[in-house]
Amino acid sequence: MDQKNVLFTIFGGTGDLARRKLYPSLFRLYQKGDLGEDFAVIGTARRPWSNETYHEVIKNSIASFQPSNKEAEEFASHFYYQSHNVKDTQHYDALKKLSDELDEKYSIQGNRIFYLAMSPNFFGTIVSHLKSQGLLNTNGYHRVIIEKPFGNDYQSAADLNDEINQVFTEEEIYRIDHYLGKEMIQNISAIRFANLIFESIWNNRYIDNIQISLAEDVGVEERGGYYDKSGALKDMVQNHILQMLSLLAMEPPVAFSEKEIRTEKIKALESIRMFSEEEVRKNFVRGQYVAGEIGDDQFRGYREEENVDENSLTETFVAGKFLIDNFRWSGVPFYVRTGKRLTEKGTRINVVFKQVPVNVFKDSVTGPCDQKSLAPNILTIYIQPTEGFSLTLNGKEIGQGFQTDPIKLEHRNSSDIIENTPEAYEKLLLDALNGDGTNFTHWDEVAQSWKIVDRIRETWDKDQQTPPGYRAGTMGPDEAYQLLEKEGRHWVWEPDEWYRQRGLLK
C-alpha cells in the first residue's frame, strides 16, 4: 500500500462539511491504509477550541463507523486545532510554526494540501497569506482544494481564479464538484466507451433526446439565506448538471487520462449553443415551490421558509433544453431539470433512442398497432440514491398475436455494495493525494459553464417576473411539462404519477 505523507490544513475545520464529509472520508482512507502514520491535519476556524475539544469532534464524526476506542484515539491524535482569523497575518505565522513542527514530527517531507471549506470571499486572502508567510516554502508538493460555488457569475469567477493563480498553478488547484466522485457518474464513461453496442449508436442518428434529472425532496432548510441569493440555476445547473452533460456529450478521448478527458469535456461545453434572450425564454423555464402535501406530510412554500424574502423571485426549480452544435449531436435536445421540494430524491439520466423506421407489427392479425404504440428504447443511468442502469426494449406480449410490450433489462447495485462504495469525498480526497485532477473541474470548464448560465440568468433578471408556482411534492410547474410536450416528447421519469394514482398527491 502506497501510504501518503501529507499535512492537511482545513480552513473551516469546525464547519458542517468538515464534520459530515471530510473527517469521515479521511478516516476511511486511514482504515484502508491510504493514510498511514505519517500524516497530520490542522483544523482552523474562529472558535477557541483546544486540541482535546477538537479530538472529541473528530471521534463523534466517525462514530457511525464503530471504530474501537484505540483506533479512534490513534486517528484523532493526528489532528491539531488552531484558532484562526483568516485576515490576521500573525495567525499565519503561528500556522507556519505548527505546520513546520508537524512536518518534522510526522516525516511529511513538505507535502501540503490546503482545503478551503469556507466562503469564497476569503479564498484570495487565504492563498495570498499562505505565500507571503512562507507556508509554501517546502520541498514537497502544494495543492489547494476549493469548494463550490466558484464565483457567482463569470466575472467574479474569473477574478477569483486570477487571485488564486497568483499563488497556485492550475495543476495545483482542485475545484471540487462532489458529483464527479459518485460511482455512477464515473460509470458514464465505462458504459459509453467500453461497450460497442452503445458507443456505435451514441449520436444524432440513433438518439432522439437525452434527459438529466436531479431532484431533491427537501426544501432549502437552513440554507435559506444563501439559497435566496443563488437559486437552482447557479446552485445545480452551472456545476453538477453541466458536468454530467459534458461527460455524456464529449468525444471519445485519445486516452483515458486526466489531460485527454478534460480536453474533450471542454470541447463539449464550448459546443453548447449560446442562446439569445428570445431563445432563453423559449427553452428554459423556472419555478418556485408553494405549500403542498404528499399523503399526511405537509410542506410550506419557499417564501415562508426561514431567511427567505417574502417577495423573493428566486427560482427553486429549473427545466431547460440545451443544444450542442457539432456533427455528433446536431438536432438532439439535452433536457435538464432540477429543483427543491420535488416528489422524490433522485438523480438519473435517460437516453431516449429513436423509433424504428417502420413498425412491422402495426398490421398484425390481432388488430391495429400504430407507430406510436411502440415504446422507445431507453437507457437509464441511476446515479442516486440507487445506483445502476437499465435498458428498456420491446418484446412480444405473452399470448396470441404480436402485441409488443416494453421489458426492462436492469442492474442495480446491492445495498451492501452501495454501503461499501467509497463516498464521493473519500474518492476525491484520494485523487487529490495522488495528484489526479481527472474528477475535478478545470478553470476552462468553470469559465464556459458560467458563460452559458450567465446568459440565462441575465434574461431572467431583466424580466423580473415571479417564477410559476408548483406545489411542494410535485415534479415542477406545468411549464416544465409543456417544454417537452410542444416538441412531441415527455419526461421519462415521472415519480409523481405513482402518488397521484394512489390518491396521495393532487
Solvent accessible surface area in square Angstrom, and as a share of the most:
residue,aa,sasa,rsa
1,M,160,0.72
2,D,104,0.54
3,Q,93,0.41
4,K,28,0.12
5,N,32,0.16
6,V,0,0.00
7,L,0,0.00
8,F,2,0.01
9,T,1,0.01
10,I,2,0.01
11,F,0,0.00
12,G,13,0.12
13,G,0,0.00
14,T,13,0.07
15,G,30,0.29
16,D,86,0.45
17,L,37,0.19
18,A,0,0.00
19,R,85,0.31
20,R,137,0.50
21,K,54,0.23
22,L,1,0.00
23,Y,0,0.00
24,P,18,0.11
25,S,4,0.03
26,L,1,0.01
27,F,0,0.00
28,R,40,0.14
29,L,1,0.01
30,Y,26,0.10
31,Q,83,0.37
32,K,84,0.36
33,G,16,0.15
34,D,18,0.09
35,L,1,0.01
36,G,8,0.07
37,E,102,0.46
38,D,58,0.30
39,F,0,0.00
40,A,0,0.00
41,V,0,0.00
42,I,0,0.00
43,G,0,0.00
44,T,2,0.01
45,A,17,0.13
46,R,171,0.63
47,R,112,0.41
48,P,122,0.77
49,W,50,0.17
50,S,53,0.34
51,N,54,0.28
52,E,124,0.56
53,T,57,0.33
54,Y,0,0.00
55,H,44,0.20
56,E,91,0.41
57,V,17,0.10
58,I,0,0.00
59,K,41,0.17
60,N,109,0.56
61,S,22,0.14
62,I,0,0.00
63,A,58,0.45
64,S,99,0.64
65,F,63,0.26
66,Q,159,0.71
67,P,27,0.17
68,S,66,0.42
69,N,131,0.67
70,K,143,0.60
71,E,50,0.22
72,A,9,0.07
73,E,91,0.41
74,E,70,0.31
75,F,0,0.00
76,A,1,0.01
77,S,53,0.34
78,H,5,0.02
79,F,0,0.00
80,Y,32,0.12
81,Y,17,0.07
82,Q,26,0.11
83,S,45,0.29
84,H,6,0.03
85,N,43,0.22
86,V,14,0.08
87,K,134,0.57
88,D,47,0.24
89,T,58,0.34
90,Q,136,0.61
91,H,54,0.24
92,Y,0,0.00
93,D,66,0.34
94,A,49,0.38
95,L,0,0.00
96,K,62,0.26
97,K,135,0.57
98,L,34,0.17
99,S,1,0.01
100,D,57,0.30
101,E,84,0.38
102,L,5,0.03
103,D,24,0.12
104,E,147,0.66
105,K,135,0.57
106,Y,26,0.10
107,S,64,0.41
108,I,0,0.00
109,Q,123,0.54
110,G,5,0.04
111,N,20,0.10
112,R,2,0.01
113,I,0,0.00
114,F,1,0.01
115,Y,1,0.00
116,L,0,0.00
117,A,18,0.14
118,M,56,0.25
119,S,44,0.28
120,P,36,0.23
121,N,130,0.67
122,F,59,0.25
123,F,1,0.00
124,G,8,0.08
125,T,42,0.24
126,I,0,0.00
127,V,1,0.00
128,S,54,0.35
129,H,32,0.14
130,L,0,0.00
131,K,118,0.50
132,S,79,0.51
133,Q,40,0.18
134,G,6,0.06
135,L,1,0.00
136,L,30,0.15
137,N,120,0.62
138,T,35,0.20
139,N,161,0.82
140,G,19,0.18
141,Y,60,0.23
142,H,24,0.11
143,R,37,0.13
144,V,0,0.00
145,I,0,0.00
146,I,1,0.00
147,E,25,0.11
148,K,53,0.23
149,P,45,0.28
150,F,13,0.05
151,G,11,0.10
152,N,89,0.46
153,D,50,0.26
154,Y,69,0.26
155,Q,109,0.48
156,S,36,0.23
157,A,0,0.00
158,A,15,0.12
159,D,73,0.38
160,L,13,0.06
161,N,7,0.04
162,D,84,0.43
163,E,86,0.38
164,I,0,0.00
165,N,60,0.31
166,Q,132,0.58
167,V,27,0.15
168,F,3,0.01
169,T,75,0.44
170,E,33,0.15
171,E,132,0.59
172,E,48,0.22
173,I,10,0.05
174,Y,8,0.03
175,R,6,0.02
176,I,7,0.04
177,D,4,0.02
178,H,53,0.24
179,Y,8,0.03
180,L,5,0.02
181,G,0,0.00
182,K,42,0.18
183,E,57,0.26
184,M,2,0.01
185,I,1,0.01
186,Q,62,0.28
187,N,40,0.20
188,I,1,0.00
189,S,10,0.06
190,A,48,0.37
191,I,8,0.04
192,R,1,0.00
193,F,58,0.24
194,A,81,0.63
195,N,56,0.29
196,L,143,0.71
197,I,114,0.58
198,F,24,0.10
199,E,35,0.16
200,S,59,0.38
201,I,47,0.24
202,W,0,0.00
203,N,34,0.18
204,N,42,0.22
205,R,180,0.66
206,Y,84,0.32
207,I,0,0.00
208,D,37,0.19
209,N,3,0.02
210,I,0,0.00
211,Q,3,0.01
212,I,0,0.00
213,S,2,0.01
214,L,2,0.01
215,A,2,0.01
216,E,30,0.13
217,D,55,0.29
218,V,55,0.32
219,G,1,0.01
220,V,2,0.01
221,E,99,0.44
222,E,139,0.62
223,R,89,0.32
224,G,0,0.00
225,G,27,0.26
226,Y,82,0.31
227,Y,3,0.01
228,D,30,0.15
229,K,173,0.73
230,S,13,0.08
231,G,0,0.00
232,A,2,0.02
233,L,0,0.00
234,K,38,0.16
235,D,2,0.01
236,M,22,0.10
237,V,0,0.00
238,Q,15,0.07
239,N,16,0.08
240,H,2,0.01
241,I,0,0.00
242,L,0,0.00
243,Q,6,0.03
244,M,1,0.00
245,L,0,0.00
246,S,0,0.00
247,L,15,0.08
248,L,0,0.00
249,A,1,0.01
250,M,1,0.00
251,E,64,0.29
252,P,59,0.37
253,P,22,0.14
254,V,137,0.78
255,A,50,0.39
256,F,139,0.58
257,S,44,0.29
258,E,56,0.25
259,K,153,0.65
260,E,44,0.20
261,I,7,0.04
262,R,40,0.15
263,T,52,0.30
264,E,14,0.06
265,K,5,0.02
266,I,24,0.12
267,K,109,0.46
268,A,4,0.03
269,L,0,0.00
270,E,103,0.46
271,S,27,0.18
272,I,4,0.02
273,R,94,0.34
274,M,68,0.30
275,F,9,0.04
276,S,53,0.34
277,E,62,0.28
278,E,138,0.62
279,E,56,0.25
280,V,0,0.00
281,R,115,0.42
282,K,123,0.52
283,N,7,0.04
284,F,6,0.02
285,V,25,0.14
286,R,18,0.07
287,G,0,0.00
288,Q,9,0.04
289,Y,1,0.01
290,V,68,0.39
291,A,60,0.47
292,G,11,0.11
293,E,68,0.31
294,I,26,0.13
295,G,30,0.29
296,D,147,0.76
297,D,87,0.45
298,Q,142,0.63
299,F,49,0.21
300,R,132,0.48
301,G,2,0.02
302,Y,0,0.00
303,R,71,0.26
304,E,105,0.47
305,E,15,0.07
306,E,115,0.51
307,N,101,0.52
308,V,17,0.10
309,D,81,0.42
310,E,131,0.59
311,N,103,0.53
312,S,7,0.05
313,L,57,0.28
314,T,19,0.11
315,E,0,0.00
316,T,0,0.00
317,F,0,0.00
318,V,0,0.00
319,A,0,0.00
320,G,0,0.00
321,K,20,0.08
322,F,2,0.01
323,L,27,0.14
324,I,2,0.01
325,D,75,0.39
326,N,44,0.23
327,F,204,0.85
328,R,41,0.15
329,W,0,0.00
330,S,63,0.41
331,G,66,0.63
332,V,3,0.02
333,P,5,0.03
334,F,0,0.00
335,Y,0,0.00
336,V,0,0.00
337,R,4,0.02
338,T,1,0.00
339,G,2,0.02
340,K,9,0.04
341,R,46,0.17
342,L,4,0.02
343,T,8,0.05
344,E,61,0.28
345,K,95,0.40
346,G,2,0.02
347,T,1,0.01
348,R,47,0.17
349,I,0,0.00
350,N,3,0.01
351,V,0,0.00
352,V,12,0.07
353,F,15,0.06
354,K,94,0.40
355,Q,73,0.32
356,V,76,0.44
357,P,132,0.83
358,V,97,0.56
359,N,2,0.01
360,V,115,0.66
361,F,70,0.29
362,K,90,0.38
363,D,122,0.63
364,S,22,0.14
365,V,147,0.84
366,T,55,0.32
367,G,24,0.23
368,P,129,0.81
369,C,9,0.05
370,D,86,0.45
371,Q,61,0.27
372,K,184,0.78
373,S,63,0.41
374,L,12,0.06
375,A,25,0.20
376,P,37,0.23
377,N,46,0.24
378,I,19,0.10
379,L,1,0.01
380,T,9,0.05
381,I,1,0.00
382,Y,6,0.02
383,I,3,0.01
384,Q,32,0.14
385,P,84,0.53
386,T,36,0.21
387,E,21,0.09
388,G,0,0.00
389,F,73,0.31
390,S,1,0.01
391,L,32,0.16
392,T,21,0.12
393,L,58,0.29
394,N,50,0.26
395,G,21,0.20
396,K,101,0.43
397,E,79,0.35
398,I,181,0.92
399,G,51,0.49
400,Q,177,0.79
401,G,11,0.11
402,F,108,0.45
403,Q,60,0.27
404,T,25,0.15
405,D,58,0.30
406,P,69,0.44
407,I,85,0.43
408,K,112,0.47
409,L,98,0.49
410,E,88,0.39
411,H,91,0.41
412,R,98,0.36
413,N,25,0.13
414,S,55,0.35
415,S,88,0.57
416,D,97,0.50
417,I,95,0.48
418,I,55,0.28
419,E,132,0.59
420,N,107,0.55
421,T,23,0.13
422,P,47,0.30
423,E,66,0.29
424,A,8,0.06
425,Y,9,0.03
426,E,4,0.02
427,K,32,0.13
428,L,1,0.00
429,L,2,0.01
430,L,45,0.22
431,D,24,0.13
432,A,0,0.00
433,L,7,0.04
434,N,80,0.41
435,G,29,0.28
436,D,52,0.27
437,G,4,0.04
438,T,28,0.16
439,N,32,0.17
440,F,3,0.01
441,T,13,0.08
442,H,33,0.15
443,W,42,0.15
444,D,61,0.32
445,E,1,0.00
446,V,10,0.06
447,A,10,0.07
448,Q,25,0.11
449,S,3,0.02
450,W,3,0.01
451,K,84,0.35
452,I,6,0.03
453,V,0,0.00
454,D,19,0.10
455,R,84,0.31
456,I,3,0.01
457,R,35,0.13
458,E,94,0.42
459,T,0,0.00
460,W,9,0.03
461,D,68,0.35
462,K,133,0.56
463,D,39,0.20
464,Q,115,0.51
465,Q,114,0.50
466,T,80,0.46
467,P,5,0.03
468,P,48,0.30
469,G,48,0.46
470,Y,7,0.03
471,R,129,0.47
472,A,0,0.00
473,G,1,0.01
474,T,11,0.06
475,M,2,0.01
476,G,7,0.07
477,P,3,0.02
478,D,97,0.50
479,E,64,0.29
480,A,1,0.01
481,Y,47,0.18
482,Q,95,0.42
483,L,5,0.02
484,L,0,0.00
485,E,103,0.46
486,K,116,0.49
487,E,58,0.26
488,G,72,0.70
489,R,57,0.21
490,H,110,0.49
491,W,2,0.01
492,V,47,0.27
493,W,22,0.08
494,E,56,0.25
495,P,13,0.08
496,D,1,0.01
497,E,69,0.31
498,W,124,0.43
499,Y,39,0.15
500,R,86,0.32
501,Q,136,0.60
502,R,125,0.46
503,G,67,0.64
504,L,70,0.35
505,L,13,0.06
506,K,165,0.70
